[in-house]
Amino acid sequence: MRDFRPGLMGVGSSDAALDRLTITIDRHQAFWQTFIARFNTSKSG
């Protein structure tokens, strides 16, 4: 995921933008994983 173009998001530092994006994706993944896990347990229970 290093073929990130610096001017893509209009931010001077592409690394900072990439870190922010990665953190956001990680948070969303954790949220969806817990959400799906709860949904599956409630559905099977």
C-alpha positions in Angstrom: 0.0 0.0 0.0 3.0 2.2 -0.6 2.0 3.4 -4.1 0.1 6.3 -2.4 0.3 9.5 -4.3 1.1 12.6 -2.1 -1.3 14.9 -4.0 -4.2 12.4 -3.8 -5.9 13.8 -0.7 -4.4 17.3 -1.0 -2.2 16.8 2.1 1.5 17.7 2.0 2.6 14.7 4.0 1.3 11.5 2.4 2.5 9.4 5.4 0.4 11.4 7.9 -2.7 11.1 5.7 -2.0 7.4 5.2 -1.7 6.9 8.9 -4.9 8.7 9.6 -6.6 6.6 6.9 -5.2 3.4 8.3 -6.4 4.2 11.8 -9.9 5.0 10.5 -10.0 1.8 8.6 -8.8 -0.2 11.7 -11.5 1.4 13.8 -14.2 0.7 11.3 -13.0 -2.9 10.9 -13.1 -3.4 14.7 -16.6 -1.9 14.8 -17.9 -4.1 12.0 -16.3 -7.2 13.4 -18.0 -6.7 16.8 -21.3 -5.7 15.0 -21.2 -8.9 12.9 -20.2 -11.0 15.8 -23.1 -9.7 17.9 -25.5 -10.2 14.9 -24.4 -13.8 14.4 -24.7 -14.7 18.1 -28.1 -13.1 18.4 -29.2 -14.8 15.2 -28.0 -18.3 16.2 -29.1 -17.8 19.8 
